[in-house]
Amino acid sequence: MDMVDRRDENRLTMTVRRCYPVLLAALALAISGCATTVGLGQTALRDGRYAEAASNFEMALKDHPERTDALVGLAIARYTQGGYDEAVAHLSQAVGQDPKRADAQLYLGLSYLERGDEASAAEHLRAFRGLTHSARVTRQVDDALHLMRTEHPLSPQSRHFVATSLESAMKSEQELQDARWAYAPWPYYGYDDSFFWRWTW
């Protein structure tokens, strides 16, 4: 009887050993599938294909609703399409998960600003200001906050101008950092801002 038990045990061990690589491969595929979908969304977002980006981020969120990067990506895509209410909903969830995520704070502030809620916009723009180390971007945020205080309430055109200016400043700063990173000798230790590592374009 012991011999039979030992044979069964050996068979089970061999079966588990054979299945182990398959299970690992399946797990890797599931993880990379979600990562690939988010990556495709970020590429589409960077290239200005906002509907495609949103579709990829939504697909990623179906399988992993807790993914902050997919939430932020979807929100930015909706923001660029003028869907400020949906952007606010997604970004509020993202900020709830990670309050120090600068791109979420920035776009939440911009979405509130475009909706005309200047108090909420100022709150999130101040939070964003505290998360970036770029002096140029900090000055731009300070100018926007000053304008919002002194010219209250802003006209829809002025709100849109302020939002567009802040977004352009951040994109320019990111392009500058990308260029420094690409052309700097390896390893590059010149600039360390956690915000820029998360920025998608």
DAHU-V114842 format. One record per pair of residues at least 24 apart in sequence whose ideal C-beta (glycine too) atoms are under 10 Angstrom apart, sorted by the first residue. I is the first residue (numbers start at 0). J is the second residue. D is the distance in whole Angstrom. If there is no record, write none. Layout:
<<I J D> <I J D>>
//
This chain:
<<29 62 8> <29 63 10> <30 63 9> <32 58 10> <32 59 9> <32 62 8> <33 58 9> <33 59 5> <33 60 9> <33 61 10> <33 62 6> <33 63 5> <33 66 7> <33 69 8> <34 59 9> <34 63 10> <34 66 10> <34 68 10> <35 59 9> <36 60 9> <36 61 9> <36 62 8> <36 63 9> <36 66 10> <36 69 8> <37 63 9> <37 66 7> <37 68 6> <37 69 5> <37 72 7> <37 199 10> <38 68 10> <38 199 10> <40 68 9> <40 69 7> <40 72 5> <40 73 8> <40 75 10> <40 76 8> <40 199 9> <41 68 8> <41 69 9> <41 71 10> <41 72 6> <41 75 10> <41 198 10> <41 199 4> <41 200 8> <42 199 9> <42 200 9> <43 72 9> <43 76 8> <44 71 10> <44 72 6> <44 73 9> <44 75 6> <44 76 6> <44 79 8> <44 199 6> <44 200 7> <45 170 10> <45 198 10> <45 199 6> <45 200 4> <46 200 9> <47 79 8> <47 200 9> <48 76 9> <49 75 9> <49 76 5> <49 77 8> <49 78 9> <49 79 5> <49 80 5> <49 82 10> <50 76 8> <50 80 8> <51 76 9> <52 76 4> <52 77 10> <52 79 9> <52 80 10> <52 199 9> <53 77 6> <53 79 9> <53 80 8> <53 82 9> <53 85 9> <56 89 9> <60 89 9> <64 92 9> <65 92 9> <65 96 7> <66 93 9> <66 96 9> <67 92 8> <67 93 5> <67 94 9> <67 95 10> <67 96 5> <67 97 5> <67 100 6> <67 102 10> <67 103 7> <67 197 9> <68 93 9> <68 97 10> <68 100 9> <68 102 9> <68 103 10> <68 197 7> <68 199 8> <69 93 9> <70 94 10> <70 95 10> <70 96 8> <70 97 10> <70 100 10> <70 103 8> <71 96 10> <71 97 9> <71 100 7> <71 102 6> <71 103 5> <71 105 10> <71 106 7> <71 107 10> <71 197 8> <71 199 8> <72 102 9> <72 199 7> <74 102 9> <74 103 8> <74 106 6> <74 107 8> <74 110 8> <75 102 7> <75 103 9> <75 105 9> <75 106 6> <75 109 9> <75 110 10> <75 166 10> <75 199 8> <75 200 9> <77 106 10> <77 110 9> <78 106 6> <78 107 9> <78 109 7> <78 110 6> <78 113 8> <78 162 9> <78 166 9> <79 106 10> <79 166 9> <81 113 8> <82 110 9> <83 109 9> <83 110 5> <83 111 8> <83 112 9> <83 113 5> <83 114 5> <83 115 9> <83 116 10> <83 162 10> <84 110 8> <84 114 7> <85 110 9> <86 110 4> <86 111 9> <86 113 9> <86 114 9> <87 111 7> <87 113 10> <87 114 7> <87 116 9> <87 119 9> <87 123 10> <90 123 8> <91 119 10> <91 123 10> <94 123 8> <94 126 8> <97 197 9> <98 126 7> <98 130 9> <99 126 9> <99 129 9> <99 130 6> <99 193 8> <99 194 9> <100 126 10> <100 127 10> <100 130 8> <100 193 9> <100 194 8> <100 197 7> <101 126 8> <101 127 6> <101 128 9> <101 129 9> <101 130 4> <101 131 6> <101 136 10> <101 169 9> <101 192 8> <101 193 7> <101 194 4> <101 195 9> <101 197 7> <101 198 8> <102 127 8> <102 130 9> <102 131 10> <102 169 8> <102 173 10> <102 194 7> <102 195 10> <102 197 6> <102 198 6> <102 199 8> <103 127 9> <103 130 10> <103 197 9> <104 128 9> <104 129 9> <104 130 6> <104 131 9> <104 194 9> <105 130 9> <105 131 8> <105 136 9> <105 140 9> <105 162 10> <105 165 7> <105 166 8> <105 169 6> <105 194 9> <105 198 10> <106 162 10> <106 165 10> <106 166 8> <106 169 10> <108 140 9> <108 143 9> <108 144 10> <108 162 9> <108 165 8> <109 143 10> <109 158 9> <109 159 10> <109 161 9> <109 162 5> <109 163 9> <109 165 6> <109 166 6> <109 169 10> <110 162 9> <111 158 10> <111 162 10> <112 143 8> <112 147 8> <112 153 8> <112 157 10> <112 158 5> <112 159 9> <112 161 6> <112 162 5> <112 165 9> <113 155 8> <113 158 6> <113 159 7> <113 161 9> <113 162 6> <113 163 10> <114 158 9> <115 152 8> <115 153 8> <115 154 10> <115 155 7> <115 158 7> <116 158 10> <117 144 10> <117 147 5> <117 148 9> <117 150 10> <117 151 6> <117 152 7> <117 153 7> <117 158 8> <117 161 10> <118 147 9> <118 151 9> <120 144 9> <120 147 7> <120 153 10> <120 158 8> <120 161 9> <120 162 9> <121 147 6> <121 148 8> <121 151 10> <124 161 9> <124 162 10> <124 165 8> <127 165 9> <127 169 9> <127 194 8> <130 192 9> <130 193 8> <130 194 6> <131 169 8> <131 172 8> <131 192 6> <131 193 9> <131 194 5> <131 195 8> <132 190 8> <132 191 8> <132 192 5> <132 193 9> <132 194 8> <132 195 9> <133 168 9> <133 169 8> <133 171 10> <133 172 5> <133 173 10> <133 175 9> <133 176 9> <133 190 9> <133 192 7> <133 194 8> <133 195 8> <135 168 7> <135 169 10> <135 171 8> <135 172 6> <135 175 9> <136 165 8> <136 168 6> <136 169 6> <136 171 9> <136 172 5> <136 173 10> <136 192 10> <136 194 9> <137 168 10> <138 168 9> <139 164 7> <139 165 6> <139 167 9> <139 168 4> <139 169 8> <139 171 10> <139 172 9> <140 165 7> <140 168 8> <140 169 10> <142 168 10> <143 168 9> <169 194 9> <169 195 9> <169 198 7> <169 200 10> <170 198 8> <170 200 7> <172 198 9> <173 198 5> <173 199 9> <173 200 7> <174 198 10> <174 200 8>>
//
